[in-house]
């Protein structure tokens, strides 16, 4: 879905575990998040770099870009 929307930043879903949570609830939530992570990785499609992402990578490679970047 994120690829079809041409999203610049993509990430997998994560369940927000209630607080407080029992050990069983936390384990169930973690397993659900891990299944989503696997599905996201399996569905990942490499896309060509955009001008913005390419210039960000170039700046991080050059030492002058690293100094100019915020901490």
C-alpha positions as CSV (number, residue, x, y, z in Angstrom):
1,X,0.0,0.0,0.0
2,X,2.8,2.5,0.9
3,X,4.5,1.7,-2.4
4,X,1.3,2.4,-4.3
5,X,1.0,5.7,-2.5
6,X,4.6,6.5,-3.5
7,X,5.5,7.2,0.2
8,X,8.9,8.6,0.9
9,X,9.2,6.8,4.2
10,X,7.8,3.3,4.6
11,X,7.6,1.2,7.8
12,X,5.7,-1.7,9.1
13,X,2.8,-1.5,11.4
14,X,3.2,-2.0,15.2
15,X,0.5,-2.8,17.7
16,X,0.3,-0.5,20.7
17,X,0.3,-2.8,23.6
18,X,-2.0,-1.6,26.4
19,X,-0.4,-0.6,29.7
20,X,-0.3,-2.3,32.0
21,X,-0.2,-5.6,30.0
22,X,0.0,-9.1,31.1
23,X,2.9,-11.2,29.9
24,X,0.5,-13.1,27.6
25,X,-0.8,-9.8,26.1
26,X,2.7,-8.5,25.6
27,X,3.8,-11.7,23.9
28,X,0.7,-11.8,21.7
29,X,1.3,-8.1,20.7
30,X,4.9,-8.8,19.9
31,X,4.1,-11.8,17.8
32,X,1.5,-9.7,15.8
33,X,4.0,-6.9,15.2
34,X,6.6,-9.5,14.1
35,X,4.1,-11.0,11.6
36,X,3.5,-7.5,10.2
37,X,7.2,-6.9,10.0
38,X,7.7,-10.1,8.0
39,X,4.9,-9.2,5.7
40,X,6.3,-5.7,5.2
41,X,9.7,-7.1,4.4
42,X,8.3,-9.7,2.0
43,X,6.3,-7.0,0.2
44,X,9.1,-4.4,0.0
45,X,9.8,-3.1,-3.4
46,X,13.0,-1.3,-4.2
47,X,12.3,2.0,-5.9
48,X,14.5,4.3,-7.9
49,X,16.0,7.1,-5.8
50,X,14.4,10.5,-6.0
51,X,16.4,13.7,-6.2
52,X,15.7,14.3,-2.5
53,X,16.8,10.9,-1.3
54,X,19.8,10.9,-3.6
55,X,21.0,14.2,-2.3
56,X,20.5,13.1,1.3
57,X,22.6,10.1,0.7
58,X,25.3,12.1,-1.0
59,X,25.4,14.6,1.9
60,X,25.8,11.8,4.4
61,X,28.7,10.3,2.4
62,X,30.7,13.6,2.1
63,X,32.4,14.8,5.3
64,X,31.1,18.3,4.8
65,X,27.6,17.0,4.7
66,X,28.1,15.1,7.9
67,X,29.3,18.3,9.7
68,X,26.4,20.3,8.4
69,X,23.8,17.7,9.5
70,X,22.1,18.3,12.9
71,X,23.2,15.8,15.6
